[in-house]
Amino acid sequence: MSARYDRAITVFSPDGHLFQVEYALEAVNKGTTAIAVRGKKILVIVVEKKAVAKLQEPRTVRKIVELDDHICLAFAGLTADARVLINRARIECQSYKLTLEDRVSVEYITRHIAQLQQRYTQSGGVRPFGISTLIIGYDIDGSPKLFQTDPSGTYSEWKASAIGRNSKTVREFLENNYKEDKLVTDDDAIKLGVKALMEVVESPKNIEVAILRRDTPLQFLTADEQQVFVDAIEKEKKEAEQH
């Protein structure tokens, strides 16, 4: 049935599907996993690092980027598509600041990205962006925010979410383990994000962690700092197995 309807992006199939948009979601599900967790006073992004070739410069392969001083984004899917969206979002952040002399809200820039993604599902001669994004940041009142966008152009706010490969497994883990009363400290939020990704990655060395605090630049954890959390999680697992 899909053979006749998946060639043109603007044509619905008789059962209401836009196959090209669904295929874009498949591209997202083939991308490396990204997780975001909203704590009380911290936002955490944990991503599965891509394998880097021996002679490649690792700093040029980034899945976590800054859009503005107070907003960051992680993505899963096609990196080239992400680069285009990221550049457009950064321009919008600066344009907003120049025009209104104020910083964008997290929902505003999320809506802008989602509108761009939706526009590419509705006209001929283009294809949808093959990425989903997790957008974290702080609003003017200091409240931490976490949003997710999809290739269809939908966006929604979350307490914790996952995109990319194995995202369903990770989301189920987060649903079972995310309890606001247990995320008392910043370390609790970081630990939950790392623990969630360790459920689906082969080695803890393939994990990259970034944290965003209010009025503080985005900070990437060093390998040693990450190892502290990994050791604590593995110790907890061993203790749980013994009991």
Solvent accessible surface area in square Angstrom, and as a share of the most:
residue,aa,sasa,rsa
1,M,144,0.64
2,S,39,0.25
3,A,63,0.49
4,R,173,0.63
5,Y,45,0.17
6,D,27,0.14
7,R,200,0.73
8,A,45,0.35
9,I,12,0.06
10,T,66,0.38
11,V,65,0.37
12,F,126,0.53
13,S,4,0.03
14,P,94,0.59
15,D,95,0.49
16,G,51,0.49
17,H,71,0.32
18,L,40,0.20
19,F,27,0.11
20,Q,50,0.22
21,V,12,0.07
22,E,62,0.28
23,Y,90,0.34
24,A,9,0.07
25,L,67,0.33
26,E,93,0.42
27,A,28,0.22
28,V,4,0.02
29,N,69,0.35
30,K,148,0.63
31,G,11,0.11
32,T,17,0.10
33,T,0,0.00
34,A,0,0.00
35,I,0,0.00
36,A,0,0.00
37,V,1,0.00
38,R,51,0.19
39,G,8,0.08
40,K,123,0.52
41,K,158,0.67
42,I,1,0.00
43,L,0,0.00
44,V,0,0.00
45,I,0,0.00
46,V,0,0.00
47,V,0,0.00
48,E,25,0.11
49,K,92,0.39
50,K,71,0.30
51,A,108,0.83
52,V,58,0.34
53,A,66,0.51
54,K,200,0.85
55,L,177,0.88
56,Q,85,0.38
57,E,92,0.41
58,P,82,0.52
59,R,167,0.61
60,T,86,0.50
61,V,45,0.26
62,R,93,0.34
63,K,9,0.04
64,I,3,0.01
65,V,25,0.14
66,E,70,0.31
67,L,6,0.03
68,D,10,0.05
69,D,92,0.48
70,H,9,0.04
71,I,0,0.00
72,C,0,0.00
73,L,1,0.00
74,A,0,0.00
75,F,4,0.02
76,A,0,0.00
77,G,14,0.13
78,L,78,0.39
79,T,61,0.35
80,A,56,0.43
81,D,14,0.07
82,A,0,0.00
83,R,144,0.53
84,V,61,0.35
85,L,1,0.00
86,I,11,0.06
87,N,69,0.36
88,R,87,0.32
89,A,0,0.00
90,R,92,0.33
91,I,121,0.61
92,E,36,0.16
93,C,0,0.00
94,Q,84,0.37
95,S,48,0.31
96,Y,48,0.18
97,K,64,0.27
98,L,152,0.75
99,T,104,0.61
100,L,105,0.52
101,E,153,0.69
102,D,64,0.33
103,R,76,0.28
104,V,2,0.01
105,S,41,0.26
106,V,0,0.00
107,E,73,0.33
108,Y,61,0.23
109,I,0,0.00
110,T,0,0.00
111,R,93,0.34
112,H,42,0.19
113,I,0,0.00
114,A,2,0.02
115,Q,96,0.43
116,L,6,0.03
117,Q,0,0.00
118,Q,69,0.31
119,R,138,0.50
120,Y,52,0.20
121,T,11,0.06
122,Q,125,0.55
123,S,52,0.34
124,G,56,0.53
125,G,89,0.86
126,V,59,0.34
127,R,127,0.47
128,P,5,0.03
129,F,14,0.06
130,G,2,0.02
131,I,1,0.00
132,S,2,0.01
133,T,0,0.00
134,L,0,0.00
135,I,0,0.00
136,I,0,0.00
137,G,0,0.00
138,Y,6,0.02
139,D,31,0.16
140,I,123,0.62
141,D,110,0.57
142,G,14,0.14
143,S,36,0.23
144,P,23,0.14
145,K,51,0.22
146,L,0,0.00
147,F,7,0.03
148,Q,14,0.06
149,T,0,0.00
150,D,34,0.17
151,P,0,0.00
152,S,39,0.25
153,G,13,0.13
154,T,84,0.49
155,Y,71,0.27
156,S,52,0.33
157,E,82,0.37
158,W,76,0.27
159,K,98,0.42
160,A,12,0.09
161,S,0,0.00
162,A,0,0.00
163,I,4,0.02
164,G,2,0.02
165,R,95,0.35
166,N,69,0.35
167,S,16,0.10
168,K,151,0.64
169,T,71,0.41
170,V,0,0.00
171,R,62,0.23
172,E,86,0.39
173,F,29,0.12
174,L,4,0.02
175,E,124,0.55
176,N,106,0.54
177,N,60,0.31
178,Y,33,0.13
179,K,89,0.38
180,E,87,0.39
181,D,109,0.57
182,K,132,0.56
183,L,11,0.05
184,V,96,0.55
185,T,74,0.43
186,D,38,0.19
187,D,80,0.41
188,D,46,0.24
189,A,0,0.00
190,I,4,0.02
191,K,51,0.22
192,L,15,0.07
193,G,0,0.00
194,V,1,0.01
195,K,53,0.23
196,A,0,0.00
197,L,0,0.00
198,M,26,0.12
199,E,79,0.36
200,V,32,0.18
201,V,17,0.10
202,E,175,0.78
203,S,35,0.23
204,P,42,0.26
205,K,169,0.72
206,N,58,0.30
207,I,3,0.01
208,E,22,0.10
209,V,0,0.00
210,A,0,0.00
211,I,5,0.03
212,L,1,0.00
213,R,81,0.30
214,R,124,0.45
215,D,117,0.60
216,T,57,0.33
217,P,99,0.62
218,L,23,0.12
219,Q,70,0.31
220,F,65,0.27
221,L,19,0.09
222,T,78,0.45
223,A,80,0.62
224,D,114,0.59
225,E,69,0.31
226,Q,20,0.09
227,Q,83,0.37
228,V,100,0.58
229,F,25,0.10
230,V,4,0.02
231,D,72,0.37
232,A,37,0.29
233,I,0,0.00
234,E,69,0.31
235,K,131,0.56
236,E,70,0.31
237,K,80,0.34
238,K,130,0.55
239,E,76,0.34
240,A,72,0.56
241,E,141,0.63
242,Q,148,0.66
243,H,193,0.86
